[in-house]
């Protein structure tokens, strides 16, 4: 092999390592999850009575809306190999702030803005501890998970506030006129497009993958790793605050213990959607399909009369299977690349 | 290379197959557990009732579910119990929504919050589900009927009856209550005092002690009462924590069998004290009867026999006939008295 670049040879080398285009598009983890989602929907439509009703879609979207919302920033955070475990506590805190605000006589939109600001501040505390203090996000957000939840429960005690203006609580359960689609899907779609463009079509998004794959290399190529992460946690806090307002109005109930355990459902859905917990890999369409898959599966199973503990077992098995298959595929890929390398090495040796 | 590709494809197939299998087994288990009568859900004339307690795995609600199940099998309908593992209002909402989707005839629910599940219940009612609360009510406008386990008058009356009977209708008694500002406890105690003054002139209520619904405090307050009043003949504790703590003190003291103890307790807490003679009888409602009555009331709503209007009457199997009272509520009746003869029948 000469020093000049042999384009024909180069292309052949590349195609030996890569899959053909159709396979790269069709046989990805994202397409597998989307396929699985369609399969579950089709099977449930035929096998579960009452599943194919408009009411199912309405209730399903309403129930998973907070998960869908928070999964967006969570995806970006996990791609940079960090994690935010405090999101559900921020939802609880924002819920309490909304409740206390309304109780104090604020108009609801004002209380909501304050609640979202509180969520944003909470997120920036996470971001500052991770970025400027340099602590691992796992440790930081386990701490703030307890801290924010503690403040939320402390502010309201074990009581609940439920006298919200009917106009707003009705709005959260309204459908887009003429469809069974809840109106609350609209802000999600807007946010999904914003996050999708940010992640997949901007240098900022590419820098997230670079950070997740190799933080040092990313830093050397001019990416401000710390500041990037800081803004991700701020976004996560703001979106969680927004989800908290929505959660409060949907259930007409501001409580300190609202959304307890939601963080695990969000992270499970993100991982199921093909985002690697080791960073650097994942796409938003897969994550959205992952959230829909878990939601649809549990909705269908509940309709079929399966008890919640068995639903948890099935979701757990699905999640473990998806993580195991991801590792297995990664292992196969390294084996395959090594095998190609050996074959090429032998071929070149015999040429020479 | 081909073999490698095929392996990868195989993994994907296997994953899809596994999930499909899970989905199918989920559905298959539904078919076998529900029997044939609920298939399709279009036969809305059938009595199909879903019971949603505060949480699952709670012996009190297991007992009430048992009662409801018995009633539904007498009526000849289908019955299902669903519920969250932890008693939180938001987790009840998804089960209410599922019941609405399934188009069940009636939903019997013990509310974790009087307000939070209201909108979900309203939605269920708007698609034709009859909603009956039991044990713990929602706001009256969110349900068709509330099955009330006991009234304050009934609770006060049964405790006075029990203690006066046990001490021979004369002598000193004391009350061991929960906290000094517990609304329900204070209302009962006031009614008990009025009843004692009116019908039991030889019984003297010497002190109302407060154990704060704390086991140790109640235990210590029992000791103090017995030392302060050597002539004390009986203690009434209208709280499940207080009565159990007082019984534990009496059991190991010289007063066992000498000083009578009664009040409100659960059979599982009080079993050993009833069996060894520390306590003769105590009261609470019977959760099995409560569930049984709720199921009959729900069936009556589904069939259109009643609408929940005041004065409506319906038949509740072995419990007899009931009338709907004010605020669309039905009273189960007098509290149930547990003693050595019947305590073995209960587990909650």
Interface residues (C-beta under 8 A of the other chain):
Chain A: X27 X32 X35 X36 X39 X40 X43 X44 X47 X48 X49 X50 X51 X53 X55 X56 X59 X63 X160 X162 X169 X173 X247 X251 X252 X253 X255 X257 X258 X259 X260 X297 X299 X300 X301 X302 X303 X304 X305 X306 X307 X308 X309 X310 X314 X317 X318 X321 X322 X325 X328 X329 X332 X335 X336 X339 X340
Chain B: X1 X4 X7 X8 X9 X11 X12 X15 X16 X18 X19 X20 X22 X23 X24 X26 X27 X29 X30 X33 X34 X38 X39 X40 X41 X56 X80 X82 X83 X84 X85 X88 X89 X90 X93 X94 X95 X97 X98 X100 X101 X102 X103 X113 X115 X116 X118 X119 X123 X127
